[in-house]
Amino acid sequence: MDELTLRELGERLAREIAGEPRARVDKRQRCPGELRSSVVSFARVCREHGEPIRDIAQRLGLVESTLARWLRAERRQGRAGFRSVAIVPSHGTAPEHVALPLRLLTPRGYSVEGLDPQTLAFLLKVVG
């Protein structure tokens, strides 16, 4: 996503957040689930571009701790269950007795090549 599109999306979400009539529960205000999901997706993309949570929250008109809590909750939900991974040889084929370096390809499209089985197992533990 390019910077212009990202900025426009952030401005639209900030307007939605500011204009959203939220139901008051005790002292806190609740944000509708669909809007919260859009905010979390937007924040995830911004984080992948290296933007700090503080700046993202400020741009959207949210409290930093609220956005951080939403991101943590979304990350916890994503950890439940199995993740899709593929273990494939990184280059061509070889006789069965020769072990080729392995490649880890994540669901988001990141690729790490040239791994031995022990390093691959370690990375899967860390990522999973």
Summary of the structure (lengths in Angstrom):
residues: 128
radius of gyration: 20.1
end to end distance: 26.2
largest distance: 67.1
contacts: 287
relative contact order: 0.09
helix: 53%
strand: 15%
